[in-house]
Amino acid sequence: MTREQGQDEPHTDQPSWPPTLEFARQMARELAGAAAVRVDNIEGGITVGVAPRNPRARAFGWTDFSGDIIVGIGDHGGRWELGAGPEDVALLHDIARSVIAGRVSEVFAPGRSAVSVTLADGSVETEIGGEAPMGCLPLPFWRRWSRSIHYAPYG
């Protein structure tokens, strides 16, 4: 009995696991000398950390659990929880390239920060997060009077 050719070959139409692994590898190649890109295997996925050599640039990273992607850029804010669909992976790519290009700023207040990333199309994605004690509310207009940093490009 003979096997048909291709019967045991892997399905090439399936996405690579995890969905962002190839992008992490591409970042490592593109950023050689400008940043350290670290990819670690974790149970159920990968974590990726991108640390620029330029101290005025902003580090970022993501965790990919194949069904969920969590992007982190900031001290307390800057956490995007994405799915793993093509539009979510495209947003991760856009956010990453924007941070690398220096199109990211952060506003700090006690126990919180707001991270804004200007994407390639000119739109702005902002995420706010905090770690304040239970029951503490942010002061009004904290993003207007708090310390703000606009980060530099990696290169």
N, C-alpha and C positions, 0 to 999 in steps of 0.2 A: 504494500500500500504506500502510495506516495503522498506527500503533503503538497498542497497548492502553494505556490510562491506567494509570500506575504501573509500567510495564515497566522504565523506567530510573531509578526512584526508589530511593534508598538503602534498605537494609533497616533499618527502625526498631527491630527486635527485637535488633539487635546492640548490645553495650555500647559506650559512648563510649571512644575511645582517648585516652590511657591511662585505665584505670578510675578513677583518683583525681583526674583533672583538675578535674572539676566540684566535688568536695569542696574542693580547694585554692582555687578561685574563691569558693566559699561562705565559707571561712575568711577570705579577704581582705575580703569584705564585712562579715562579722560582727565582725571584730577591728579594723576601721578606727579608728584613734586609740589602740588598746590594744596593737597589735603590728604589725610589718611582716611581710608575707607575700610571699615572693619565689618565683616559679615560673620555672624555667629549662628550656628544651628541651635534651635531650642525645640522642645517638644511641640510638635505641631506646626513648625514654621521656622522663620529666621528673624534675627534682629540685625539692623544695619545702622552703623554710626558713622557720620561723616564729620571729621574734625579738621577745620582749615588750619593751615600754617600761619596765615595772617591773623594776628591776635585781635584785629578790629572787625573780623568777619564773624558770622554766627554759625555755630555747629548745629546740626540737625540729625535726625534719624527716623527710622520707622521700624515697626514690627509687623511682620506679615504672617498671619495665621491661615493663609490660603482663602479663607472666607471673609476675613476682616483685616484691614490695614489701619494701623494707628500711627499717625505722623506726629512727631514732636519737635518743636522748635523753641524753646523759651524756658524761662525759669518756672513759671506757674501756668501761664497761658500758652497758646500755640499748640493745642492738641486737636488734631482733626481725626475723627473716627470715620473711616471710609469702608465701603464694601470692596469686593474684589472684581467688580465688573470693569469693562473697558473704560468707561467714563471716569471711574474712581482711580484706576491706574494712571490714566492720562492726567488727572488732577495732581496725583503724587508727582509725576514727572514735571509738571508745570511749577508746582511749589518748589521742588528741589532745584530746578534750574533758576528760579527766581531768587532763592536764597544764595546760590552760588554767584549770581550776577550782582548781589548786593541790593536787591529790591525788597528788603525786609527791615522793619523797625519794631521796636518794643517800648512800651510805656510801663513803668514800674510804680507800684505803690506797696505799702506794707502788706505782705501776704498775697499779692496778686500781680498779674501782668496781662497786658493785651499785646498780642503779636499780630502785625499786619504785613501781609505779603502782597506785593503788586505783581500780578501775573503778566505773562507776555502780551495778552490782549488789552492790558491797561486796567482790568478789573482788580478789585482789592478783596482779598480773603482775610478776615479778622477773626481770631479766636481769643476769648478771655477766660482765664482760669485763676483759681486762687486756693490758698491754704490758710484761711483765717480761722481763728477759734470760733466754735459754735456760737451762733447768736450775734456775731459781729457783722455789721453791714458796712459796705464801702462808703466812704465819704462822698458826698455829691460832687460830680464833675471831676472825679479823681484823674481821669485821663487828660484833662486840660492843664492841671497844675503839677502833675507828677513828673519825675525824671524820665526823659525819653532818649533813646539811642537809635540812630540810623546806622545799620551795619554796612561795612565795606564789602566789595566783591572779593572773591577768593584770590583772583589773579593779581 
